[in-house]
Amino acid sequence: MRNLAIDESRKKGTMGRRSDDVVNLPSGAPWAPRRWEQLGVEHVQQAVKACSPTLRSTFSMFYFEGLSLNRIAQRCRISPRTAATRVHRARKKIRAMLESRLPPEL
């Protein structure tokens, strides 16, 4: 996997270049938390609880219990693709709820 990433980087000509999104802080500069780091566990828990029961259970099985999509599909008697769709929809909904609680960017 690592070799594939290196090959792709070489093909694109980005090997050894610095990314534009890297921020160099001068030494002694105060550390400022990123926007996402300002949210606590309670925010995530509230967002997960706000999902519908089917999305919440599928999301919990995938992320908290560590079950594969195939295992979730067997347990819920749905197809693996449906399980993947539910995880995606739950993730999308949770992200939207969390983004609404983020402080504005500076």
N, C-alpha and C positions, 0 to 999 in steps of 0.2 A: 504494500500500500504506500509506504514511504517513497519507494522508488518511482511509483507512478506519479506522485505529487512532484517529485524532483524533475522527472521527464517533462511534465506539463509546464512547469516553471521555465525550464530551459527552452521549450518550444515557443513560449510566449515572450521570451527574452527578459523575464523579470528576475532571473537568478541574481542574487547579490544586490538588488536594488532595495532601497528603503521604501516602505509604504508611506503614502501621503497621510494616512490616518494615524500615524504614530506621533504622539505628542511628546516633545522634549521639554520637561520642566527644568528650570534652572535649579541648581543645588540650593537647598534651604527653602524652596518654595513650599507653601503649605499644601497638604494633600486635600484634594476636594473629591468627595465621593461621587461616583457616577450616578446618573438618575435612577437606574434600576436598583442600585445598592441601597437606596433610601427606603425601599419597600421592605416591610418585615414579613415574617412567616404568617402572621395573622392576616395580612392582606391576601396572601396566596390562599390560605385556608378559606377565607370568605369568598374569594372568586371561585374556588372549586365547589363550594357548597351552593353557589348560585346557579350552577349548571343543572340541567335536567338530570333525573336519576339515571337514565341510560348512558348519557355522556359521562356523568360523574363516576359511575361504576367502571366503565371501560377505561377511562383515564386513570383511575386509581389502580386497577389491575395492571395496567401497562407500566406506569411510573412508580407506584409505591410498592406493589407486590413483585414487580419485575417479570411478569408473565409475557410470553411471546404473543404475537397476534394470532398465531394458530391455536395456542392454548386458550386464549380469551374466546376465540370463535367456538371452540369445542364447549367451553363452559357455558357460554350464552346461547349456544345453538344458532349461530349466525355464520356467515361466510367470513374468511379472513379479511377480505376486501372491505366488508361492512365494518369490521372491527377497526381497521385502519382509518376508515372514513370517520368513525365516531371519535377516535383519538385525535384526529386532525381537527375536527369541529370543536371538540372540547378545548384543545390547545388554543385555537383561534379565539374562542369566546373568552377564555381566561386571560389571554394576552390583551384583548380589547378592554376588559374590565380593569386590568392592572395599569394599562396605559392611561386610562381616565383618572387614575389616582396619583399619577406621577406629577411631581412639581414641574412647572414650565422650564424649558431650557433657557439658559442665560445667553 
